[in-house]
Amino acid sequence: MTERILGTLRGRLIVLFGGVSLVLGIVSSVIIENRATQAIARLSDERLHEIARSIANTLSQSLVERRREIELVSALPHLVSGEWNSAAVRTIINAVKDSYRPYAWMGLADSTGRVIVASGGLLEGVDVSKRPWFIHGKQRIFTGDVHEALLLARHLQPDNASEPLRFIDFAAPVYDATGRYLGVVATHAHWTWIAAVINEGIRTEHLADGITVFLIDQKNRVLHPFTGEESTVAPLAPDSSATPSVVTSESGQKYLTARANIVGPGAEDLNWSVLVRQPLDVALGAATQLQHTMLWLGIALSLLLIILADRVAVSFSRPLQELEKIAARIDGGDETTRLSATPSGIYELDSLAISLNGLTGKLLDRKHALEALNQSLEGQVHARTAELTQCQCPAGGPGDHRWSDRGRQPAPIRHYPAK
């Protein structure tokens, strides 16, 4: 069956055109899919990086505002005066603490580390000289890394019962008008403030697309969201200087990941980074859908091209098939048939049909002329043979014409060359 199909011009043209169209369709589909996948991957990378940068910038601005606020408080005249037991100083501390809801506590510690004034009177008289915010706050404006509440744990309750009470510290040194060191003013901000800033940067469509945001510290530990234990996500994060890349979690899940560092004044105290990731199959979902679409489109186009190839093959082969059938009839003895075919519109095929028709007509005319000549010669031979037969009768017999005239010789027999 295969040999029969491939043995015809139509079959070969269909296989040729169909095969070429199929190969071209597959190659073009693969190229388009690869280009589209790369483009979609770049767009997804840019999207994740933009989210990471946006949240990192927002966090940086919020941290700078808190640092600037504690710096302004440290320069207030009532604190610079050194008279911290006054009602005015207590009013200022409570007012500043109440002005910003995330503030959990604010207080003043003297040069020895003893708390003199505090919001709500909490921790007044307590020695905080060993606390990091006091140690570093004596020297400069300090932003302390997130930590669980120690001294305030028994006085305050966490907003979320599933998480421990955690704070981020802001502290600044206080100097009098002569530049003499007086102590440190500090505040503890609820960690929920940082979580709220991060959550504000995540829109509903981000959650629908499986995008997750992490805040990681300088030791690559996950600070947000709270899991209760060190996460393995952070070590898989690419360096912030690198372009977003694909990383694989311990469970084998692949993620498209972007990372942005939090920069600005005080950022060196924290060295935090925002890590944004999205499952790779979700990030490249549009590319996968495009691949399926291109696959079906390629199949449809290949079938269409095969059908068109069949039509083209028929237009080429039909005149030749007609010529072959007419030639077979002529070869079978039907000399009344003329070698002609339906015009195909193809100059070469139509010219071939006309030339073959003229050649066949000339051959038939010559054949008929030879047949007529042979019949004429056969008639002459028969007539002469009959005359000779009469001349060759026995002497004296009836019909003996050879010897009826004794003085006449028999006419010589003329031989005609065979044609």
C-alpha positions as CSV (number, residue, x, y, z in Angstrom):
1,M,0.0,0.0,0.0
2,T,2.8,2.4,0.9
3,E,4.7,1.6,-2.2
4,R,1.6,2.2,-4.3
5,I,1.0,5.6,-2.7
6,L,4.6,6.7,-3.0
7,G,4.8,5.3,-6.5
8,T,2.4,8.0,-7.8
9,L,3.2,11.6,-8.5
10,R,0.2,12.7,-6.3
11,G,1.4,10.6,-3.4
12,R,5.0,11.9,-3.6
13,L,3.8,15.5,-3.8
14,I,1.6,15.0,-0.8
15,V,4.4,13.4,1.2
16,L,6.8,16.1,0.1
17,F,4.6,19.1,0.8
18,G,3.0,17.6,3.8
19,G,6.4,16.5,5.3
20,V,8.0,19.9,4.7
21,S,5.0,21.8,6.2
22,L,5.0,19.5,9.2
23,V,8.7,19.9,9.8
24,L,8.5,23.7,9.4
25,G,5.5,23.8,11.7
26,I,7.3,21.9,14.4
27,V,10.4,23.9,14.1
28,S,8.6,27.2,14.1
29,S,6.4,26.2,17.0
30,V,9.5,25.2,19.1
31,I,11.2,28.5,18.3
32,I,8.1,30.5,19.1
33,E,7.5,28.6,22.3
34,N,11.1,29.1,23.4
35,R,11.1,32.8,22.7
36,A,7.7,33.2,24.4
37,T,8.8,31.2,27.4
38,Q,11.9,33.3,27.8
39,A,9.9,36.5,27.4
40,I,7.3,35.4,30.0
41,A,10.1,34.3,32.3
42,R,11.7,37.7,32.1
43,L,8.3,39.4,32.7
44,S,7.7,37.2,35.8
45,D,11.2,38.0,37.0
46,E,10.7,41.7,36.6
47,R,7.4,41.4,38.4
48,L,8.9,39.6,41.4
49,H,11.8,41.9,41.5
50,E,9.5,45.0,41.4
51,I,7.5,43.5,44.3
52,A,10.7,42.9,46.3
53,R,12.1,46.4,45.6
54,S,8.7,48.0,46.5
55,I,8.4,46.3,49.8
56,A,12.1,46.8,50.6
57,N,11.8,50.6,49.9
58,T,8.6,50.9,52.0
59,L,10.3,49.1,54.9
60,S,13.4,51.3,54.5
61,Q,11.3,54.5,54.6
62,S,9.4,53.3,57.7
63,L,12.6,52.5,59.5
64,V,14.1,55.9,58.6
65,E,11.0,57.6,59.9
66,R,11.2,55.8,63.2
67,R,15.0,56.6,63.5
68,R,14.3,60.3,62.6
69,E,11.5,60.4,65.2
70,I,13.7,59.0,68.0
71,E,16.5,61.5,67.0
72,L,14.1,64.4,67.2
73,V,12.9,63.3,70.7
74,S,16.5,63.0,71.9
75,A,17.0,66.7,71.0
76,L,13.8,68.1,72.7
77,P,14.7,70.9,75.2
78,H,13.1,69.2,78.2
79,L,15.3,66.1,77.6
80,V,18.4,68.2,76.9
81,S,17.9,70.0,80.2
82,G,18.6,66.8,82.1
83,E,15.6,67.3,84.4
84,W,13.9,64.1,83.6
85,N,11.8,63.7,86.7
86,S,9.6,66.5,85.7
87,A,6.0,66.0,84.7
88,A,6.7,67.6,81.3
89,V,9.2,64.9,80.4
90,R,6.8,62.2,81.4
91,T,4.1,63.8,79.3
92,I,6.4,64.0,76.3
93,I,7.3,60.3,76.6
94,N,3.7,59.2,76.9
95,A,2.6,61.4,74.1
96,V,5.2,60.2,71.7
97,K,4.5,56.6,72.6
98,D,0.7,57.1,72.1
99,S,1.2,59.0,68.8
100,Y,2.3,55.8,66.9
101,R,0.2,52.7,67.6
102,P,3.1,50.2,66.9
103,Y,5.1,51.7,69.8
104,A,4.9,49.3,72.7
105,W,7.2,51.2,75.1
106,M,9.3,54.3,75.3
107,G,11.7,55.3,78.1
108,L,14.7,57.3,79.2
109,A,17.7,55.6,80.8
110,D,20.4,57.6,82.5
111,S,24.1,57.2,81.8
112,T,24.4,54.2,84.2
113,G,21.6,52.3,82.4
114,R,18.8,52.9,85.0
115,V,15.4,53.7,83.5
116,I,14.3,57.1,84.9
117,V,11.1,57.8,82.9
118,A,9.0,55.3,80.9
119,S,5.6,55.2,79.2
120,G,3.0,53.9,81.6
121,G,5.7,53.7,84.3
122,L,6.8,50.3,83.0
123,L,10.4,49.3,83.8
124,E,11.1,52.5,85.7
125,G,14.1,51.9,88.0
126,V,15.1,48.7,86.1
127,D,18.8,48.3,85.0
128,V,19.0,48.0,81.2
129,S,22.7,48.6,80.9
130,K,23.2,45.1,79.4
131,R,20.5,45.5,76.8
132,P,21.8,46.0,73.2
133,W,19.7,49.1,72.5
134,F,21.4,50.8,75.5
135,I,24.9,49.6,74.7
136,H,24.8,50.8,71.1
137,G,22.4,53.8,71.8
138,K,25.1,55.4,73.9
139,Q,27.2,55.9,70.8
140,R,24.8,56.6,68.0
141,I,21.3,56.3,66.7
142,F,20.7,52.6,66.7
143,T,18.2,50.3,65.1
144,G,18.0,47.0,66.9
145,D,17.2,43.7,65.3
146,V,13.9,41.9,66.0
147,H,13.9,40.0,69.4
148,E,11.5,38.5,71.7
149,A,10.3,40.6,74.7
150,L,12.3,39.9,77.9
151,L,11.7,42.6,80.5
152,L,8.3,43.5,79.1
153,A,7.0,40.0,78.5
154,R,5.1,39.9,81.8
155,H,3.6,43.4,81.3
156,L,2.4,43.2,77.7
157,Q,0.4,40.6,75.7
158,P,1.1,39.8,72.0
159,D,-1.5,40.9,69.4
160,N,-1.4,37.4,67.9
161,A,-1.7,34.6,70.4
162,S,0.1,32.2,68.0
163,E,3.3,34.3,67.9
164,P,5.5,35.4,70.7
165,L,5.8,39.1,71.6
166,R,8.6,40.5,69.5
167,F,10.1,44.0,69.3
168,I,12.3,46.1,67.1
169,D,14.3,48.8,69.0
170,F,15.2,52.4,68.2
171,A,17.5,54.3,70.4
172,A,19.5,57.5,70.4
173,P,21.9,59.2,72.9
174,V,20.9,62.3,74.8
175,Y,23.3,65.2,75.3
176,D,22.9,68.4,77.2
177,A,23.6,71.8,75.8
178,T,27.4,71.5,76.4
179,G,27.6,68.1,74.7
180,R,27.8,66.1,77.9
181,Y,26.3,62.6,77.6
182,L,23.1,62.2,79.8
183,G,21.7,58.9,78.8
184,V,19.6,57.1,76.1
185,V,16.1,57.5,74.9
186,A,14.6,54.4,73.3
187,T,11.4,52.8,72.1
188,H,10.2,49.3,71.3
189,A,8.0,48.9,68.3
190,H,5.8,45.9,67.9
191,W,7.0,43.4,65.2
192,T,3.4,43.4,63.9
193,W,4.2,46.8,62.4
194,I,6.8,45.3,60.1
195,A,4.4,42.5,59.2
196,A,1.7,45.0,58.4
197,V,4.1,47.0,56.1
198,I,5.0,43.8,54.3
199,N,1.4,42.7,53.9
200,E,0.4,46.1,52.6
201,G,2.8,45.5,49.7
202,I,1.1,42.2,48.8
203,R,-2.0,42.6,46.6
204,T,-4.8,40.1,46.2
205,E,-3.6,39.2,42.7
206,H,-0.2,38.4,44.1
207,L,-1.7,35.9,46.6
208,A,-3.8,34.4,43.8
209,D,-0.6,33.8,41.8
210,G,1.0,32.0,44.6
211,I,3.5,34.8,45.4
212,T,5.1,34.6,48.9
213,V,7.1,37.3,50.6
214,F,9.8,36.6,53.2
215,L,11.9,38.9,55.3
216,I,15.3,37.4,56.1
217,D,18.1,38.7,58.4
218,Q,21.8,38.8,57.9
219,K,22.1,35.2,59.0
220,N,19.6,34.1,56.4
221,R,17.0,33.3,59.0
222,V,13.3,33.9,58.1
223,L,11.9,36.7,60.2
224,H,8.5,36.9,58.4
225,P,6.2,35.1,58.2
226,F,6.7,33.6,61.6
227,T,7.0,29.8,61.5
228,G,8.3,29.0,65.0
229,E,11.5,27.5,63.6
230,E,14.2,28.4,61.2
231,S,13.0,28.0,57.6
232,T,15.1,26.4,54.8
233,V,13.8,28.9,52.3
234,A,16.4,31.6,53.0
235,P,19.5,29.6,52.1
236,L,18.0,28.9,48.7
237,A,17.6,32.6,47.9
238,P,19.9,34.1,45.3
239,D,22.3,36.9,46.2
240,S,20.7,40.3,45.8
241,S,23.2,41.3,43.2
242,A,22.2,38.4,40.9
243,T,19.2,38.4,38.6
244,P,16.1,36.5,39.7
245,S,16.7,32.9,39.3
246,V,15.0,29.5,39.8
247,V,15.7,27.7,43.0
248,T,14.5,24.3,44.3
249,S,13.2,23.8,47.8
250,E,14.0,20.7,49.9
251,S,10.6,19.3,48.9
252,G,11.7,19.5,45.2
253,Q,9.4,22.4,44.4
254,K,10.9,24.8,41.9
255,Y,10.4,28.6,42.5
256,L,11.2,31.7,40.6
257,T,12.9,33.9,43.1
258,A,13.8,37.6,43.5
259,R,15.6,39.3,46.3
260,A,16.1,43.0,47.3
261,N,18.2,44.4,50.2
262,I,16.8,47.0,52.6
263,V,19.1,50.0,52.3
264,G,19.3,53.4,53.9
265,P,20.3,54.9,57.3
266,G,20.4,52.2,59.9
267,A,20.2,49.4,57.4
268,E,23.7,48.3,58.4
269,D,22.4,47.4,61.9
270,L,19.9,45.0,60.4
271,N,21.1,43.7,57.0
272,W,17.6,42.6,56.1
273,S,16.5,41.4,52.7
274,V,13.1,40.9,51.1
275,L,12.7,37.6,49.3
276,V,9.9,37.1,46.9
277,R,9.2,33.8,45.3
278,Q,6.5,32.2,43.1
279,P,6.1,28.5,42.0
280,L,7.8,28.1,38.7
281,D,4.8,26.3,37.1
282,V,2.6,29.2,38.1
283,A,5.0,31.9,37.0
284,L,5.3,30.2,33.6
285,G,1.7,29.2,33.4
286,A,1.0,31.5,30.5
287,A,4.0,29.9,28.7
288,T,2.6,26.4,29.3
289,Q,-0.8,27.5,28.0
290,L,0.9,29.0,25.0
291,Q,2.8,25.8,24.3
292,H,-0.5,23.8,24.3
293,T,-2.1,26.4,22.0
294,M,0.9,26.4,19.7
295,L,0.9,22.6,19.6
296,W,-2.8,22.4,18.5
297,L,-2.3,25.3,16.1
298,G,0.7,23.5,14.6
299,I,-1.3,20.3,14.2
300,A,-4.2,22.2,12.6
301,L,-1.9,24.1,10.2
302,S,-0.1,21.0,9.3
303,L,-3.3,19.2,8.4
304,L,-4.4,22.3,6.4
305,L,-1.1,22.4,4.5
306,I,-1.4,18.6,3.8
307,I,-4.9,19.2,2.4
308,L,-3.6,22.1,0.3
309,A,-0.7,19.9,-0.8
310,D,-3.2,17.3,-1.9
311,R,-5.1,19.8,-3.9
312,V,-1.9,21.1,-5.6
313,A,-0.8,17.5,-6.2
314,V,-4.2,16.7,-7.8
315,S,-3.9,19.7,-10.1
316,F,-0.5,18.5,-11.2
317,S,-1.3,14.8,-11.5
318,R,-4.8,14.9,-13.1
319,P,-3.6,16.0,-16.6
320,L,-0.9,13.4,-16.5
321,Q,-3.4,10.7,-15.4
322,E,-5.7,11.6,-18.2
323,L,-2.9,11.5,-20.7
324,E,-1.9,8.1,-19.3
325,K,-5.4,6.7,-19.7
326,I,-5.8,8.0,-23.3
327,A,-2.4,6.6,-24.2
328,A,-3.4,3.2,-22.8
329,R,-6.6,3.2,-24.9
330,I,-4.6,4.1,-28.1
331,D,-2.1,1.4,-27.2
332,G,-5.1,-1.0,-26.9
333,G,-6.2,-0.3,-30.5
334,D,-8.6,2.6,-30.2
335,E,-7.2,4.8,-33.0
336,T,-10.2,7.1,-33.0
337,T,-9.2,8.6,-29.6
338,R,-7.2,11.7,-29.7
339,L,-4.4,12.3,-27.1
340,S,-5.8,15.3,-25.3
341,A,-6.4,16.3,-21.7
342,T,-8.4,18.9,-19.8
343,P,-6.4,22.2,-19.7
344,S,-4.7,22.4,-16.3
345,G,-3.6,26.0,-16.5
346,I,0.0,24.9,-16.2
347,Y,1.9,25.9,-19.3
348,E,4.4,23.0,-19.3
349,L,1.7,20.3,-18.8
350,D,-0.6,21.8,-21.5
351,S,2.3,22.1,-23.9
352,L,3.2,18.5,-23.2
353,A,-0.4,17.3,-24.0
354,I,-0.4,19.3,-27.3
355,S,2.9,18.0,-28.4
356,L,2.0,14.4,-27.6
357,N,-1.3,14.8,-29.4
358,G,0.5,16.0,-32.5
359,L,3.0,13.3,-32.3
360,T,0.3,10.6,-31.9
361,G,-1.6,12.0,-34.9
362,K,1.4,11.9,-37.2
363,L,2.3,8.3,-36.1
364,L,-1.3,7.2,-36.8
365,D,-1.4,9.0,-40.2
366,R,1.9,7.2,-41.2
367,K,0.5,3.9,-40.0
368,H,-2.6,4.4,-42.1
369,A,-0.5,5.4,-45.2
370,L,1.7,2.3,-44.8
371,E,-1.4,0.1,-44.4
372,A,-2.9,1.5,-47.6
373,L,0.4,1.0,-49.5
374,N,0.6,-2.6,-48.3
375,Q,-2.9,-3.3,-49.4
376,S,-2.2,-1.8,-52.8
377,L,0.9,-3.9,-53.2
378,E,-0.9,-7.0,-52.1
379,G,-3.6,-6.4,-54.7
380,Q,-1.0,-6.0,-57.5
381,V,0.8,-9.2,-56.3
382,H,-2.5,-11.2,-56.4
383,A,-3.4,-9.9,-59.8
384,R,0.0,-10.8,-61.3
385,T,0.0,-14.1,-59.6
386,A,-3.3,-14.9,-61.3
387,E,-1.9,-14.0,-64.7
388,L,1.2,-16.2,-64.2
389,T,-1.0,-19.0,-63.1
390,Q,-2.9,-18.9,-66.4
391,C,0.3,-18.6,-68.4
392,Q,1.8,-21.8,-66.8
393,C,-1.1,-24.2,-68.0
394,P,0.0,-27.6,-69.8
395,A,0.6,-27.6,-73.7
396,G,-2.5,-28.1,-75.7
397,G,-4.7,-28.1,-72.7
398,P,-7.6,-25.9,-72.4
399,G,-6.7,-22.5,-71.3
400,D,-3.1,-23.0,-72.3
401,H,-2.3,-19.4,-73.1
402,R,1.5,-19.7,-72.8
403,W,1.7,-21.7,-76.0
404,S,-1.1,-20.2,-77.9
405,D,1.3,-17.9,-79.6
406,R,4.4,-20.0,-80.5
407,G,6.5,-17.1,-81.5
408,R,6.0,-15.0,-78.2
409,Q,8.2,-15.6,-75.2
410,P,6.7,-15.4,-71.7
411,A,7.0,-12.0,-70.1
412,P,9.6,-11.9,-67.3
413,I,8.3,-11.7,-63.8
414,R,9.1,-8.4,-62.1
415,H,10.1,-8.5,-58.4
416,Y,9.2,-5.6,-56.2
417,P,11.3,-4.8,-53.3
418,A,9.6,-5.2,-50.0
419,K,8.8,-2.0,-48.2
